[in-house]
Amino acid sequence: MKIRILLKTLMKYSLIGFVLQCIFFTFLLAEKTDAQAYKNVKEVSISVSLKDASLVEVFDFIELKTDFIFNFDNTYVLNSNAKIN
């Protein structure tokens, strides 16, 4: 009998805690953002003139000139012998 009452109480407070966590989590996600402030890829144009540059150097150059950030796996990019003309 005591176990049944204990389980009911535990379930009741667990449900209340879960509901409160959901409410507070939505408050965290409801932050004002500036997603539309950034330009689209199609709206940005730059001039790149690099000779025999590696792919990493090209990415670094584009990151310096624009607000874009490139994420890549170093094992694939650094091991490639591709040169950009």
Wavefront OBJ file of the C-alpha trace (Angstrom):
o trace
v 0.000 0.000 0.000
v 2.784 2.423 0.890
v 4.585 1.598 -2.361
v 1.480 2.431 -4.392
v 1.125 5.840 -2.699
v 4.846 6.466 -3.130
v 4.662 5.605 -6.845
v 1.636 7.870 -7.362
v 3.421 10.755 -5.663
v 6.595 10.130 -7.643
v 4.689 10.006 -10.939
v 2.797 13.179 -10.060
v 5.959 15.168 -9.329
v 7.732 13.682 -12.354
v 4.903 14.848 -14.603
v 4.953 18.328 -13.044
v 8.748 18.495 -13.497
v 8.503 17.380 -17.113
v 5.854 19.986 -17.927
v 7.899 22.738 -16.262
v 11.018 21.704 -18.196
v 9.081 21.840 -21.465
v 7.786 25.324 -20.662
v 11.196 26.697 -19.703
v 12.843 25.051 -22.716
v 10.438 26.836 -25.061
v 11.380 30.125 -23.382
v 15.021 29.409 -24.169
v 14.230 28.694 -27.802
v 12.097 31.817 -28.191
v 15.108 34.122 -28.402
v 15.180 36.821 -31.067
v 17.618 35.981 -33.866
v 18.982 37.735 -36.930
v 18.738 34.870 -39.390
v 17.571 37.146 -42.198
v 20.411 39.631 -41.673
v 22.919 37.428 -43.494
v 23.220 37.338 -47.243
v 22.385 34.311 -49.298
v 25.130 32.491 -51.213
v 23.595 33.676 -54.462
v 23.764 37.330 -53.330
v 27.514 37.354 -52.616
v 30.168 37.675 -55.291
v 33.927 37.891 -54.831
v 36.901 37.827 -57.144
v 39.454 35.105 -56.418
v 42.798 35.013 -58.197
v 44.966 32.342 -56.636
v 47.604 30.271 -58.442
v 48.321 26.676 -57.394
v 46.462 27.175 -54.124
v 45.303 24.294 -52.015
v 41.667 23.836 -51.172
v 42.297 24.954 -47.592
v 43.905 28.176 -48.825
v 40.906 28.868 -51.048
v 38.518 28.274 -48.149
v 40.592 30.582 -45.918
v 40.587 33.298 -48.583
v 36.814 33.105 -49.017
v 36.310 33.192 -45.236
v 38.420 36.358 -45.030
v 36.468 38.127 -47.765
v 32.962 37.026 -46.721
v 30.961 36.080 -43.650
v 30.886 32.426 -44.681
v 32.525 29.736 -42.578
v 33.556 26.390 -44.045
v 33.530 23.189 -42.017
v 35.256 20.152 -43.429
v 37.010 16.971 -42.414
v 40.756 17.637 -42.430
v 41.636 14.077 -43.407
v 39.912 14.432 -46.769
v 40.882 18.003 -47.596
v 44.479 18.036 -46.398
v 45.297 14.699 -48.055
v 43.959 15.749 -51.440
v 46.529 16.873 -53.987
v 44.041 19.069 -55.829
v 45.352 22.479 -56.752
v 43.103 25.371 -57.692
v 44.196 27.478 -60.669
l 1 2 3 4 5 6 7 8 9 10 11 12 13 14 15 16 17 18 19 20 21 22 23 24 25 26 27 28 29 30 31 32 33 34 35 36 37 38 39 40 41 42 43 44 45 46 47 48 49 50 51 52 53 54 55 56 57 58 59 60 61 62 63 64 65 66 67 68 69 70 71 72 73 74 75 76 77 78 79 80 81 82 83 84 85
